[in-house]
Amino acid sequence: MSRTVYLNGDYLPEAEAKVSIFDRGFVMADGVYEVTSVLGGKLLDFAGHLARLTRSLNELGMDNPLPDEEWLAIHRKLVEVNAIDEGLVYLQVTRGNPGDRDFAFPPKDTPQTIVLFTQSKPGLAANPSAQTGIRVISVPDLRWSRRDIKTVQLLYPSLAKMEAKAKGADDAWLVEDGFVTEGTSNNTYIVKGGTIVTRQLSTDILHGITRAALLRFASEAQMKVEERPFTIEEAQEADEAFFTSASAFVLPVVEIDGKPVAGGKPGPVTTRLREIYLEESLKAAI
Amino acid sequence: MSRTVYLNGDYLPEAEAKVSIFDRGFVMADGVYEVTSVLGGKLLDFAGHLARLTRSLNELGMDNPLPDEEWLAIHRKLVEVNAIDEGLVYLQVTRGNPGDRDFAFPPKDTPQTIVLFTQSKPGLAANPSAQTGIRVISVPDLRWSRRDIKTVQLLYPSLAKMEAKAKGADDAWLVEDGFVTEGTSNNTYIVKGGTIVTRQLSTDILHGITRAALLRFASEAQMKVEERPFTIEEAQEADEAFFTSASAFVLPVVEIDGKPVAGGKPGPVTTRLREIYLEESLKAAI
């Protein structure tokens, strides 16, 4: 069945949703995005995603083109018309179509390009990887330095994910100056002696919405959290390793560069954190 | 007058040239490009641009979708139908439209997206900046680490150029670990005691087609060339500073971070190199 997608005010069949070849998103990767999960037809952590969207846009000198209630209305309409029970809503905003290609920004009144579409993912909450865990390899982090801005410059994460697959793994953890920054599209964690360790926020990593929620829930559950960088070796020797993202929630990592972590099985802290995250996020879903 | 552009086998009015919102170039910056200059209706350094295109594609695991003679035919047809005397031909190839968004590459038989368009630039050869020189500021180089691949991940160069303009300059030179890598869209040089100094090729910089031609011409003219990194301070104290790019050829830099270089005027080596480059490139233009 063809999806209905949103493009610049219109709801269109997906095959008709096209942007100019001069769009700044196409010729210059001058755009940002968000992905919001849908469970039971409701949006998870929606306010967090909108706040980060505004921040990403502002960091690039762009305004948020729509008020919050309109973003919400579009998300809800797409979820409804595409009958999404479990899945994702992707949104992207670019600096628009100046009608030609130039490194200089177009005039401020150039309409931004706004794209939203859904992805149906039945079984998103009951992901079998939560039981089995996933395997990762480490690769150097070659991305640009402003990873706190959620831009569409996703070529390297895509290349790293393909390298992982070629090596029989599921994903890659990125390493810079000896320390893990994050996964290709997720934040990374280890558990050691009951303490959850994850890299502190900076321009080096994405400020994960799921990360923020997880750390809040963990602290409410009296779990100890330490925000600092860790190495691949430390992760391999940890009691548990896991990652978070808006679309995977919390998932265990059971192998890093061929070495089993936590005996190759999901650990109790990871499993509990996934339960808490899903419970609490669903309560607040809109 | 509306341009005629090329998109996936068709010649179209520019306003009709659109790509899917799922194009890998739009959602993942998964594409590469080339820009070839046109003088007197002829293409400069065309073979060099095609060779680099193939290399960029191969580095990303893509094939070059067209044979050389077809690329040439498209370039020539666009130059002709758009009556380009002086200007540019831009070409972009992306990994195509998989019909949805996924970090994983689409199947190998997914047709790549091929886009070409012209930009008319009367006076390209007689650029007044060749007489006056341009002013640059230095900014940290925050780009990804594979700058030898000419991808469309141009957000940071665009931001840096805007920062330069905001500070009353024309362009920015990017600095990493204390040394200049290159300009926002060009290779950088200084002249000291008659020797032309420019950073050696590596993954840190673009392998400029104009750079290669210039170094060849310089060496044929018995000029001394040293390939090594240099600092902003060294550039400020050099006899001359300049940059090269496919669309600007050779242009003098007469101010760096507010300090005049070479007394604030284009120097003789730069001026001579521009003359040689234009003469020799025009001879070989096709």
Interface residues (C-beta under 8 A of the other chain):
Chain A: V5 L7 E14 A15 A17 K18 V19 S20 I21 F22 D23 G25 F26 V27 M28 A29 D30 Y33 L60 G61 Y90 Q92 G99 D100 R101 F103 A104 F105 V115 F117 Q119 P140 L142 R143 W144 S145 R146 T151 V152 Q153 L154 L155 Y156 P157 S158 L159 K161 M162 K165 T184 S185
Chain B: V5 L7 E14 A15 A17 K18 V19 S20 I21 F22 D23 G25 F26 V27 M28 A29 D30 Y33 L60 G61 Y90 Q92 G99 D100 R101 F103 A104 F105 V115 F117 Q119 P140 L142 R143 W144 S145 R146 T151 V152 Q153 L154 L155 Y156 P157 S158 L159 K161 M162 K165 T184 S185
